[in-house]
Amino acid sequence: MRSTLLFTTPLLATALLAAGCQSSQPAVRADGTDAHLLTGRHVAIMIAPGFHDGETLEPMAYLKDRGARVTIIGLERGEIQAYNSEQKISVEKRIRDVQVADFDALIIPGGRSPAGLRENEQAVAFARDFVTSGKPVAAICHGPQVLVTAGVMAGRTSTCIENVGPEITAAGGKYIDEPVVRDGNLITSRLPQDLPVFSEAIAQALAG
């Protein structure tokens, strides 16, 4: 992964370092959590051009730091760029080349990426199949738009960036303004400021 940043937050700087390094870890992290809690778990992060850098990199670093394997999947392989910085990420596998069975969880970051994903039938079908599989699906900010298009929000309670709330309601779901909402296998958050609790909720779902 090659990165060129105009700016970064302390959390994102930590995420970039963790995402780019594969160093040995102690059995117990400084915060007392198990550094190998998620060893053996495989997580897909589904993005398109215009992804939000922090909403992609921070959950990725958090999960890797606890032993998970993370694969970036997208419409085509190769480098794509964030909308909010010059950060670039390499898409490792095309959505059409993977299956739900390959992964233990799916993350859909926000930014402008969901607008592109929801226009792609394979991306929408992959999200739909993941939700119906019962495996954890986590979406933040505009990410739930993909789930709306997938037709899986009816009867589900979730959160998202405020201006997407009406889409959730129109799709038969219940929108609430909370930092993180977990409804069964669905985990949602609103904004980058919610990333710590969003990432923690994903880890808890995988560990459980």
Stockholm file with secondary structure:
# STOCKHOLM 1.0

chainA/1-208         MRSTLLFTTPLLATALLAAGCQSSQPAVRADGTDAHLLTGRHVAIMIAPGFHDGETLEPMAYLKDRGARVTIIGLERGEIQAYNSEQKISVEKRIRDVQVADFDALIIPGGRSPAGLRENEQAVAFARDFVTSGKPVAAICHGPQVLVTAGVMAGRTSTCIENVGPEITAAGGKYIDEPVVRDGNLITSRLPQDLPVFSEAIAQALAG
#=GR chainA/1-208 SS CCCCCSCCCHHHHHHHHHHHCCCCCCSBCTTSCBTTTTTTCEEEEECCTTBCHHHHHHHHHHHHTTTCEEEEEESSSEEEECSSSSCEEEECEEGGGCCGGGCSEEEECCBTHHHHHTTCHHHHHHHHHHHHHTSCEEEETTTHHHHHHHTCCTTCEECCCGGGHHHHHHTTCEECCCSEEEETTEEEECSGGGHHHHHHHHHHHHHC
#=GC SS_cons         CCCCCSCCCHHHHHHHHHHHCCCCCCSBCTTSCBTTTTTTCEEEEECCTTBCHHHHHHHHHHHHTTTCEEEEEESSSEEEECSSSSCEEEECEEGGGCCGGGCSEEEECCBTHHHHHTTCHHHHHHHHHHHHHTSCEEEETTTHHHHHHHTCCTTCEECCCGGGHHHHHHTTCEECCCSEEEETTEEEECSGGGHHHHHHHHHHHHHC
//
